[in-house]
């Protein structure tokens, strides 16, 4: 489904959940370390009301099993008027998708759309295209070059971002998102009526951790800022640019919360 008409339907970012008092401190305990350094962050913009999306949702499920890829589902809300209100949708994801479009300089906003490493977009069901985009974006300056680690310690998550390996990469924003690894949804109306579709690595909340300036930095995030019913994982990413002007992914890490 194309979404040129979505520009007037996308809600403004909700600022409340994007902020929080997140203190900087040294990591004093490390429990259950995150997985090895990934090669790509793959974001799928999907909708329960989009008949073209289920194959892409399955692709994200397959990619989520690859430890070298951080695959995320970001359900959008601009198709809700078509007969089925997406139960996982968030207007922030719709706004993020359009922000990517503005940064690329095109008007390509559609579902299912995948954005690879913050720069290249691909039809979400095109597995080969996604793999090709991962290889292409990996050649960009600083893409996935910054080591990021994350660990659980008591009732908090410790986040560390290492020094930049490339002189051209000296700043970025650090974000953490809580995810639910698997969410089955029975859809009774709209284009997918009668189907039960499983959504994978669904982002349930996003918080800005801080600003990274190219030097080693550490933060702590209280788990209470992330947890809600069904949340069982967390992803931290460092991204060039800003929320309104997102750029290349510089590094990321994933950890299970259970």
C-alpha positions as CSV (number, residue, x, y, z in Angstrom):
1,X,0.0,0.0,0.0
2,X,1.4,3.4,-0.9
3,X,1.0,6.2,1.6
4,X,1.4,9.6,-0.2
5,X,-1.8,10.7,1.4
6,X,-0.4,9.8,4.8
7,X,1.3,13.1,5.3
8,X,-1.8,14.7,6.7
9,X,-2.6,11.7,8.8
10,X,0.6,11.2,10.7
11,X,0.3,12.4,14.3
12,X,2.9,14.5,16.0
13,X,5.6,12.9,18.0
14,X,4.6,12.3,21.6
15,X,7.3,14.0,23.6
16,X,6.5,12.5,27.0
17,X,7.7,9.0,26.3
18,X,10.8,10.2,24.4
19,X,12.3,11.9,27.5
20,X,13.3,10.8,30.9
21,X,15.7,11.4,33.6
22,X,18.5,9.0,32.7
23,X,21.6,9.4,34.8
24,X,25.2,8.9,33.6
25,X,27.3,6.6,35.8
26,X,29.9,4.0,35.7
27,X,28.9,0.4,35.2
28,X,29.6,-1.5,38.5
29,X,27.8,-4.8,37.8
30,X,27.4,-6.8,34.6
31,X,24.8,-9.5,34.3
32,X,23.5,-11.3,31.2
33,X,25.6,-9.4,28.6
34,X,24.1,-8.4,25.2
35,X,24.8,-10.4,22.1
36,X,27.8,-9.9,19.7
37,X,28.1,-6.7,17.7
38,X,25.5,-6.7,14.9
39,X,26.0,-5.7,11.3
40,X,22.6,-4.1,10.7
41,X,19.5,-2.6,12.1
42,X,16.4,-3.4,10.0
43,X,13.2,-1.4,10.8
44,X,9.9,-2.6,9.3
45,X,7.1,-0.1,9.0
46,X,4.0,-2.4,8.9
47,X,0.3,-2.3,9.6
48,X,-2.4,-4.8,10.6
49,X,-4.7,-3.2,8.0
50,X,-2.3,-3.7,5.1
51,X,-2.9,-6.9,3.0
52,X,0.7,-6.7,1.6
53,X,2.3,-6.7,5.0
54,X,2.0,-10.3,6.3
55,X,4.9,-11.6,4.1
56,X,7.1,-8.8,5.4
57,X,6.1,-9.6,9.0
58,X,7.3,-13.1,8.4
59,X,10.6,-11.9,6.9
60,X,11.2,-9.9,10.1
61,X,10.4,-13.0,12.1
62,X,13.1,-14.9,10.1
63,X,15.6,-12.0,10.4
64,X,15.1,-11.8,14.1
65,X,16.6,-15.3,14.5
66,X,19.9,-14.0,13.0
67,X,22.1,-12.7,15.8
68,X,24.0,-10.4,13.4
69,X,20.8,-8.5,12.6
70,X,18.6,-6.4,14.9
71,X,15.2,-6.6,13.3
72,X,12.4,-4.3,14.6
73,X,8.7,-4.0,13.8
74,X,7.3,-0.4,14.0
75,X,3.6,-0.5,13.3
76,X,2.2,2.7,11.9
77,X,-1.2,4.2,12.4
78,X,-2.1,6.1,9.2
79,X,-4.2,3.2,7.8
80,X,-6.4,2.9,10.8
81,X,-9.3,4.7,9.1
82,X,-9.6,1.8,6.5
83,X,-11.7,-0.4,8.8
84,X,-9.3,-1.8,11.4
85,X,-7.4,0.1,14.0
86,X,-3.9,-1.4,14.4
87,X,-3.6,-2.5,18.0
88,X,0.2,-2.1,18.1
89,X,0.5,1.1,16.1
90,X,2.2,4.2,17.4
91,X,2.1,7.7,15.8
92,X,5.8,8.1,16.7
93,X,6.6,5.3,14.2
94,X,4.6,7.0,11.5
95,X,6.5,10.2,12.1
96,X,9.8,8.3,12.1
97,X,9.0,6.8,8.8
98,X,8.2,10.2,7.3
99,X,11.4,11.7,8.8
100,X,13.4,9.1,7.0
101,X,11.7,10.0,3.8
102,X,12.5,13.7,4.2
103,X,16.1,12.9,4.9
104,X,16.4,10.7,1.8
105,X,14.7,13.5,-0.2
106,X,12.0,11.3,-1.6
107,X,8.3,10.8,-0.9
108,X,8.5,7.0,-0.5
109,X,6.3,6.3,2.5
110,X,4.5,3.0,2.2
111,X,3.8,-0.3,3.9
112,X,5.5,-2.7,4.2
113,X,8.6,-0.6,4.1
114,X,12.0,-1.6,5.6
115,X,14.7,0.9,6.4
116,X,18.2,-0.6,6.6
117,X,20.8,1.0,8.8
118,X,18.9,4.3,8.8
119,X,19.5,5.1,5.1
120,X,18.2,2.7,2.4
121,X,14.6,1.6,2.0
122,X,13.3,-1.7,0.6
123,X,10.0,-3.4,0.1
124,X,9.6,-5.2,3.4
125,X,8.8,-8.6,1.9
126,X,11.9,-8.5,-0.4
127,X,14.4,-10.7,1.6
128,X,17.1,-10.6,-1.1
129,X,16.7,-6.8,-1.4
130,X,17.1,-6.4,2.4
131,X,20.3,-8.5,2.3
132,X,21.6,-6.4,-0.6
133,X,20.8,-3.2,1.3
134,X,22.7,-4.4,4.3
135,X,25.8,-5.0,2.1
136,X,25.4,-1.6,0.5
137,X,24.9,0.5,3.6
138,X,27.8,-1.3,5.3
139,X,30.1,0.7,3.0
140,X,28.8,4.0,4.4
141,X,31.0,6.2,6.6
142,X,30.7,5.0,10.2
143,X,27.7,2.6,9.6
144,X,27.6,0.1,12.5
145,X,31.2,1.0,13.4
146,X,30.7,2.1,17.0
147,X,30.8,-0.7,19.7
148,X,27.7,-0.7,21.9
149,X,27.2,-2.9,24.9
150,X,24.2,-3.4,27.2
151,X,23.7,-5.4,30.3
152,X,21.2,-6.0,33.1
153,X,22.2,-5.2,36.7
154,X,19.4,-5.5,39.3
155,X,16.6,-3.2,38.3
156,X,18.5,-1.2,35.7
157,X,20.1,-1.6,32.3
158,X,23.6,-0.4,31.8
159,X,24.5,1.0,28.4
160,X,28.0,1.7,27.2
161,X,29.1,3.3,23.9
162,X,32.7,3.0,23.0
163,X,35.0,5.6,21.4
164,X,34.5,6.0,17.6
165,X,36.7,3.9,15.4
166,X,36.5,6.5,12.6
167,X,37.5,10.2,12.9
168,X,34.6,11.2,10.7
169,X,32.1,9.8,13.2
170,X,32.0,12.0,16.3
171,X,28.4,12.4,17.5
172,X,25.1,10.7,17.6
173,X,21.9,10.2,19.7
174,X,21.6,7.1,21.9
175,X,18.1,5.6,22.1
176,X,16.7,2.5,23.9
177,X,13.6,0.7,22.9
178,X,11.7,-2.0,24.7
179,X,10.4,-4.8,22.5
180,X,8.0,-7.8,22.6
181,X,9.6,-10.7,20.7
182,X,6.3,-12.2,19.5
183,X,2.8,-10.8,19.4
184,X,0.0,-12.9,17.8
185,X,-3.0,-10.7,16.7
186,X,-6.4,-12.0,15.4
187,X,-7.7,-9.4,12.9
188,X,-11.5,-9.4,12.4
189,X,-11.9,-6.4,10.0
190,X,-10.1,-4.7,7.2
191,X,-7.9,-6.1,4.5
192,X,-6.5,-8.9,6.7
193,X,-9.8,-9.9,8.3
194,X,-10.0,-13.5,9.4
195,X,-6.3,-13.8,9.8
196,X,-4.1,-14.3,12.8
197,X,-0.7,-12.7,12.2
198,X,2.3,-12.9,14.4
199,X,4.4,-9.7,14.7
200,X,8.1,-10.0,15.8
201,X,10.3,-7.7,17.8
202,X,7.5,-5.1,18.1
203,X,8.8,-1.8,19.6
204,X,6.6,-0.9,22.6
205,X,8.4,2.1,23.9
206,X,11.3,4.4,22.9
207,X,13.4,6.6,25.2
208,X,16.3,8.9,24.4
209,X,19.2,7.8,26.7
210,X,21.6,10.7,25.8
211,X,24.0,12.3,23.4
212,X,27.2,10.6,22.4
213,X,30.2,12.8,21.5
214,X,32.6,10.3,20.0
215,X,34.2,9.4,23.4
216,X,33.4,6.4,25.6
217,X,30.3,7.1,27.6
218,X,28.0,5.0,29.9
219,X,24.4,5.5,31.2
220,X,22.0,3.6,33.4
221,X,18.3,3.2,32.5
222,X,15.8,2.1,35.2
223,X,13.9,-1.0,34.0
224,X,10.7,0.6,35.2
225,X,11.0,3.1,32.4
226,X,10.8,0.3,29.8
227,X,8.8,-2.5,31.2
228,X,5.1,-3.1,30.4
229,X,3.0,-6.1,29.8
230,X,4.6,-8.4,27.3
231,X,8.0,-6.6,27.1
232,X,10.8,-9.2,27.0
233,X,13.7,-7.5,25.2
234,X,15.5,-4.3,24.7
235,X,17.6,-2.7,21.9
236,X,20.0,0.2,22.2
237,X,21.1,2.1,19.1
238,X,23.3,5.0,18.3
239,X,22.2,7.0,15.3
240,X,23.6,10.0,13.5
241,X,21.4,13.1,13.2
242,X,18.3,13.6,15.4
243,X,14.8,12.4,15.9
244,X,13.5,14.8,13.3
245,X,16.4,14.2,11.0
246,X,17.5,10.6,11.5
247,X,20.7,9.5,9.8
248,X,22.9,6.4,9.6
249,X,22.9,3.8,12.3
250,X,26.3,3.9,14.0
251,X,26.0,1.0,16.4
252,X,23.5,-1.1,18.3
253,X,23.0,-3.9,20.8
254,X,20.2,-6.3,21.9
255,X,19.5,-8.0,25.2
256,X,16.8,-10.3,26.4
257,X,15.0,-9.2,29.6
258,X,13.9,-12.7,30.6
